[in-house]
Amino acid sequence: MFGNIGVPEILLIVAFILVFFGAKKLPEIAKGIGKGIKEFKSEINTIKDTVEPIKKELK
């Protein structure tokens, strides 16, 4: 699934998060993680768009 992390490990992580943060905070945490991933992907695309012309110029 995620490299060497299987379903039991993911369930253990989710259980830990539920115990540590509580069920009420879980949607907020998931929303924050989703926003972070979206921003990260956006920045990667920006970097790729910047690097591609430079790569073509160097060829």
VOSENU-325993 format. One record per atom (N, C-alpha, C): chain; residue number from 1; atom name; x, y, z; residue in three letters. Coordinates in Angstrom, 2 decimals. Atoms other than C-alpha are relative to their C-alpha. Layout:
BEGIN
+-----+-----+------+---------+---------+---------+------+
! mol ! seq ! atom !      xx !      yy !      zz ! type !
+-----+-----+------+---------+---------+---------+------+
!   A ! NUM !   CA !       X !       Y !       Z !  ALA !
...
+-----+-----+------+---------+---------+---------+------+
//
This chain:
BEGIN
+-----+-----+------+---------+---------+---------+------+
! mol ! seq ! atom !      xx !      yy !      zz ! type !
+-----+-----+------+---------+---------+---------+------+
!   A !   1 !    N !    0.83 !   -1.19 !    0.00 !  MET !
!   A !   1 !   CA !    0.00 !    0.00 !    0.00 !  MET !
!   A !   1 !    C !    0.88 !    1.26 !    0.00 !  MET !
!   A !   2 !    N !   -0.91 !   -1.15 !   -0.09 !  PHE !
!   A !   2 !   CA !    2.45 !    2.74 !    1.17 !  PHE !
!   A !   2 !    C !    1.41 !   -0.51 !    0.28 !  PHE !
!   A !   3 !    N !   -1.34 !    0.55 !   -0.20 !  GLY !
!   A !   3 !   CA !    5.83 !    1.11 !    0.63 !  GLY !
!   A !   3 !    C !   -0.10 !   -1.28 !    0.80 !  GLY !
!   A !   4 !    N !    0.02 !    1.19 !   -0.85 !  ASN !
!   A !   4 !   CA !    6.32 !   -1.36 !    3.45 !  ASN !
!   A !   4 !    C !   -1.08 !    0.07 !    1.08 !  ASN !
!   A !   5 !    N !    1.06 !   -0.14 !   -0.99 !  ILE !
!   A !   5 !   CA !    3.34 !   -0.14 !    5.47 !  ILE !
!   A !   5 !    C !   -1.24 !   -0.74 !   -0.50 !  ILE !
!   A !   6 !    N !    1.18 !    0.77 !    0.38 !  GLY !
!   A !   6 !   CA !    0.44 !   -2.57 !    5.40 !  GLY !
!   A !   6 !    C !   -1.24 !    0.50 !    0.72 !  GLY !
!   A !   7 !    N !    1.29 !   -0.37 !   -0.60 !  VAL !
!   A !   7 !   CA !   -3.17 !   -2.40 !    6.49 !  VAL !
!   A !   7 !    C !    0.06 !   -0.02 !    1.53 !  VAL !
!   A !   8 !    N !   -0.03 !   -0.01 !   -1.48 !  PRO !
!   A !   8 !   CA !   -2.49 !   -3.44 !   10.12 !  PRO !
!   A !   8 !    C !    0.74 !    1.22 !    0.57 !  PRO !
!   A !   9 !    N !   -0.75 !   -1.16 !   -0.47 !  GLU !
!   A !   9 !   CA !    0.08 !   -0.67 !   10.51 !  GLU !
!   A !   9 !    C !   -0.81 !    1.29 !   -0.13 !  GLU !
!   A !  10 !    N !    0.83 !   -1.18 !    0.21 !  ILE !
!   A !  10 !   CA !   -2.28 !    1.92 !    9.05 !  ILE !
!   A !  10 !    C !   -1.11 !    0.06 !    1.04 !  ILE !
!   A !  11 !    N !    1.05 !    0.04 !   -1.02 !  LEU !
!   A !  11 !   CA !   -5.06 !    0.80 !   11.39 !  LEU !
!   A !  11 !    C !    0.55 !    0.38 !    1.37 !  LEU !
!   A !  12 !    N !   -0.64 !   -0.34 !   -1.27 !  LEU !
!   A !  12 !   CA !   -2.66 !    1.09 !   14.33 !  LEU !
!   A !  12 !    C !    0.26 !    1.50 !    0.08 !  LEU !
!   A !  13 !    N !   -0.24 !   -1.45 !    0.04 !  ILE !
!   A !  13 !   CA !   -1.71 !    4.63 !   13.29 !  ILE !
!   A !  13 !    C !   -1.30 !    0.76 !    0.20 !  ILE !
!   A !  14 !    N !    1.30 !   -0.66 !   -0.14 !  VAL !
!   A !  14 !   CA !   -5.37 !    5.63 !   12.94 !  VAL !
!   A !  14 !    C !   -0.51 !   -0.13 !    1.43 !  VAL !
!   A !  15 !    N !    0.43 !    0.20 !   -1.39 !  ALA !
!   A !  15 !   CA !   -6.16 !    4.12 !   16.36 !  ALA !
!   A !  15 !    C !    0.78 !    0.92 !    0.94 !  ALA !
!   A !  16 !    N !   -0.83 !   -0.89 !   -0.82 !  PHE !
!   A !  16 !   CA !   -3.26 !    6.05 !   17.90 !  PHE !
!   A !  16 !    C !   -0.47 !    1.45 !   -0.13 !  PHE !
!   A !  17 !    N !    0.47 !   -1.37 !    0.22 !  ILE !
!   A !  17 !   CA !   -4.48 !    9.29 !   16.33 !  ILE !
!   A !  17 !    C !   -1.33 !    0.23 !    0.70 !  ILE !
!   A !  18 !    N !    1.31 !   -0.14 !   -0.67 !  LEU !
!   A !  18 !   CA !   -8.02 !    8.68 !   17.61 !  LEU !
!   A !  18 !    C !    0.17 !    0.13 !    1.51 !  LEU !
!   A !  19 !    N !   -0.21 !   -0.05 !   -1.44 !  VAL !
!   A !  19 !   CA !   -6.75 !    8.07 !   21.14 !  VAL !
!   A !  19 !    C !    0.68 !    1.31 !    0.38 !  VAL !
!   A !  20 !    N !   -0.80 !   -1.18 !   -0.33 !  PHE !
!   A !  20 !   CA !   -4.27 !   10.95 !   21.08 !  PHE !
!   A !  20 !    C !   -0.77 !    1.30 !   -0.20 !  PHE !
!   A !  21 !    N !    0.68 !   -1.25 !    0.32 !  PHE !
!   A !  21 !   CA !   -6.42 !   13.64 !   19.45 !  PHE !
!   A !  21 !    C !   -1.50 !   -0.04 !    0.27 !  PHE !
!   A !  22 !    N !    1.44 !    0.12 !   -0.19 !  GLY !
!   A !  22 !   CA !   -9.95 !   12.33 !   19.91 !  GLY !
!   A !  22 !    C !   -0.74 !    0.04 !   -1.32 !  GLY !
!   A !  23 !    N !    0.78 !    0.12 !    1.24 !  ALA !
!   A !  23 !   CA !  -12.67 !   11.72 !   17.35 !  ALA !
!   A !  23 !    C !   -0.46 !    1.36 !   -0.52 !  ALA !
!   A !  24 !    N !    0.49 !   -1.31 !    0.43 !  LYS !
!   A !  24 !   CA !  -13.79 !   15.36 !   17.29 !  LYS !
!   A !  24 !    C !    1.05 !    0.77 !   -0.81 !  LYS !
!   A !  25 !    N !   -1.08 !   -0.72 !    0.70 !  LYS !
!   A !  25 !   CA !  -10.40 !   16.63 !   16.08 !  LYS !
!   A !  25 !    C !    0.39 !   -0.68 !   -1.31 !  LYS !
!   A !  26 !    N !   -0.43 !    0.77 !    1.18 !  LEU !
!   A !  26 !   CA !   -9.97 !   13.94 !   13.40 !  LEU !
!   A !  26 !    C !   -0.35 !    0.67 !   -1.32 !  LEU !
!   A !  27 !    N !    0.29 !   -0.67 !    1.28 !  PRO !
!   A !  27 !   CA !  -11.83 !   15.80 !   10.60 !  PRO !
!   A !  27 !    C !    0.89 !    1.22 !   -0.26 !  PRO !
!   A !  28 !    N !   -0.88 !   -1.16 !    0.15 !  GLU !
!   A !  28 !   CA !   -9.77 !   18.94 !   11.25 !  GLU !
!   A !  28 !    C !    1.41 !   -0.43 !   -0.40 !  GLU !
!   A !  29 !    N !   -1.34 !    0.50 !    0.30 !  ILE !
!   A !  29 !   CA !   -6.54 !   16.96 !   11.17 !  ILE !
!   A !  29 !    C !    0.06 !   -0.50 !   -1.44 !  ILE !
!   A !  30 !    N !    0.03 !    0.52 !    1.37 !  ALA !
!   A !  30 !   CA !   -7.52 !   15.18 !    7.95 !  ALA !
!   A !  30 !    C !   -0.07 !    1.14 !   -1.01 !  ALA !
!   A !  31 !    N !    0.11 !   -1.15 !    0.89 !  LYS !
!   A !  31 !   CA !   -8.47 !   18.50 !    6.35 !  LYS !
!   A !  31 !    C !    1.35 !    0.70 !   -0.12 !  LYS !
!   A !  32 !    N !   -1.32 !   -0.63 !    0.01 !  GLY !
!   A !  32 !   CA !   -5.12 !   20.00 !    7.33 !  GLY !
!   A !  32 !    C !    1.02 !   -0.80 !   -0.78 !  GLY !
!   A !  33 !    N !   -0.91 !    0.87 !    0.74 !  ILE !
!   A !  33 !   CA !   -3.21 !   17.02 !    5.97 !  ILE !
!   A !  33 !    C !   -0.30 !    0.08 !   -1.49 !  ILE !
!   A !  34 !    N !    0.39 !   -0.11 !    1.41 !  GLY !
!   A !  34 !   CA !   -5.17 !   17.20 !    2.72 !  GLY !
!   A !  34 !    C !    0.47 !    1.30 !   -0.62 !  GLY !
!   A !  35 !    N !   -0.47 !   -1.30 !    0.51 !  LYS !
!   A !  35 !   CA !   -4.38 !   20.91 !    2.33 !  LYS !
!   A !  35 !    C !    1.51 !   -0.01 !   -0.17 !  LYS !
!   A !  36 !    N !   -1.45 !    0.07 !    0.08 !  GLY !
!   A !  36 !   CA !   -0.73 !   20.22 !    3.03 !  GLY !
!   A !  36 !    C !    0.47 !   -0.78 !   -1.21 !  GLY !
!   A !  37 !    N !   -0.36 !    0.82 !    1.16 !  ILE !
!   A !  37 !   CA !   -0.55 !   17.50 !    0.40 !  ILE !
!   A !  37 !    C !   -0.29 !    0.76 !   -1.29 !  ILE !
!   A !  38 !    N !    0.35 !   -0.78 !    1.19 !  LYS !
!   A !  38 !   CA !   -2.32 !   19.73 !   -2.13 !  LYS !
!   A !  38 !    C !    1.03 !    1.10 !   -0.26 !  LYS !
!   A !  39 !    N !   -1.01 !   -1.05 !    0.14 !  GLU !
!   A !  39 !   CA !    0.14 !   22.58 !   -1.48 !  GLU !
!   A !  39 !    C !    1.33 !   -0.59 !   -0.46 !  GLU !
!   A !  40 !    N !   -1.26 !    0.66 !    0.36 !  PHE !
!   A !  40 !   CA !    3.10 !   20.21 !   -1.72 !  PHE !
!   A !  40 !    C !    0.02 !   -0.37 !   -1.47 !  PHE !
!   A !  41 !    N !    0.08 !    0.37 !    1.42 !  LYS !
!   A !  41 !   CA !    1.95 !   18.87 !   -5.09 !  LYS !
!   A !  41 !    C !    0.04 !    1.23 !   -0.90 !  LYS !
!   A !  42 !    N !    0.00 !   -1.24 !    0.77 !  SER !
!   A !  42 !   CA !    1.34 !   22.40 !   -6.34 !  SER !
!   A !  42 !    C !    1.41 !    0.56 !   -0.11 !  SER !
!   A !  43 !    N !   -1.37 !   -0.51 !    0.02 !  GLU !
!   A !  43 !   CA !    4.86 !   23.46 !   -5.38 !  GLU !
!   A !  43 !    C !    0.91 !   -0.88 !   -0.86 !  GLU !
!   A !  44 !    N !   -0.78 !    0.90 !    0.85 !  ILE !
!   A !  44 !   CA !    6.33 !   20.38 !   -7.06 !  ILE !
!   A !  44 !    C !   -0.25 !    0.34 !   -1.47 !  ILE !
!   A !  45 !    N !    0.32 !   -0.36 !    1.39 !  ASN !
!   A !  45 !   CA !    4.51 !   21.29 !  -10.28 !  ASN !
!   A !  45 !    C !    0.62 !    1.34 !   -0.39 !  ASN !
!   A !  46 !    N !   -0.63 !   -1.30 !    0.27 !  THR !
!   A !  46 !   CA !    5.77 !   24.88 !  -10.02 !  THR !
!   A !  46 !    C !    1.49 !   -0.17 !   -0.25 !  THR !
!   A !  47 !    N !   -1.43 !    0.25 !    0.17 !  ILE !
!   A !  47 !   CA !    9.33 !   23.65 !   -9.62 !  ILE !
!   A !  47 !    C !    0.27 !   -0.70 !   -1.32 !  ILE !
!   A !  48 !    N !   -0.17 !    0.70 !    1.28 !  LYS !
!   A !  48 !   CA !    8.94 !   21.27 !  -12.56 !  LYS !
!   A !  48 !    C !   -0.13 !    0.97 !   -1.17 !  LYS !
!   A !  49 !    N !    0.20 !   -0.99 !    1.07 !  ASP !
!   A !  49 !   CA !    7.62 !   24.12 !  -14.73 !  ASP !
!   A !  49 !    C !    1.19 !    0.95 !   -0.11 !  ASP !
!   A !  50 !    N !   -1.17 !   -0.88 !    0.01 !  THR !
!   A !  50 !   CA !   10.64 !   26.21 !  -13.75 !  THR !
!   A !  50 !    C !    1.23 !   -0.72 !   -0.54 !  THR !
!   A !  51 !    N !   -1.19 !    0.76 !    0.36 !  VAL !
!   A !  51 !   CA !   13.20 !   23.46 !  -14.31 !  VAL !
!   A !  51 !    C !   -0.02 !   -0.46 !   -1.46 !  VAL !
!   A !  52 !    N !    0.08 !    0.53 !    1.37 !  GLU !
!   A !  52 !   CA !   11.95 !   22.15 !  -17.67 !  GLU !
!   A !  52 !    C !    0.65 !    0.91 !   -1.04 !  GLU !
!   A !  53 !    N !   -0.67 !   -0.85 !    1.00 !  PRO !
!   A !  53 !   CA !   12.98 !   25.21 !  -19.74 !  PRO !
!   A !  53 !    C !    1.52 !    0.04 !    0.18 !  PRO !
!   A !  54 !    N !   -1.44 !    0.00 !   -0.27 !  ILE !
!   A !  54 !   CA !   16.39 !   25.20 !  -18.06 !  ILE !
!   A !  54 !    C !    0.63 !   -1.29 !   -0.53 !  ILE !
!   A !  55 !    N !   -0.51 !    1.28 !    0.51 !  LYS !
!   A !  55 !   CA !   16.85 !   21.50 !  -18.89 !  LYS !
!   A !  55 !    C !    0.09 !    0.02 !   -1.52 !  LYS !
!   A !  56 !    N !    0.00 !   -0.08 !    1.46 !  LYS !
!   A !  56 !   CA !   15.92 !   22.16 !  -22.53 !  LYS !
!   A !  56 !    C !    1.12 !    0.91 !   -0.49 !  LYS !
!   A !  57 !    N !   -1.05 !   -0.95 !    0.37 !  GLU !
!   A !  57 !   CA !   18.34 !   25.09 !  -22.66 !  GLU !
!   A !  57 !    C !    1.38 !   -0.63 !    0.11 !  GLU !
!   A !  58 !    N !   -1.30 !    0.63 !   -0.21 !  LEU !
!   A !  58 !   CA !   21.20 !   22.94 !  -21.38 !  LEU !
!   A !  58 !    C !    0.30 !   -1.10 !   -1.00 !  LEU !
!   A !  59 !    N !   -0.21 !    1.08 !    0.96 !  LYS !
!   A !  59 !   CA !   20.70 !   20.25 !  -24.04 !  LYS !
!   A !  59 !    C !    0.61 !    0.47 !   -1.26 !  LYS !
+-----+-----+------+---------+---------+---------+------+
//
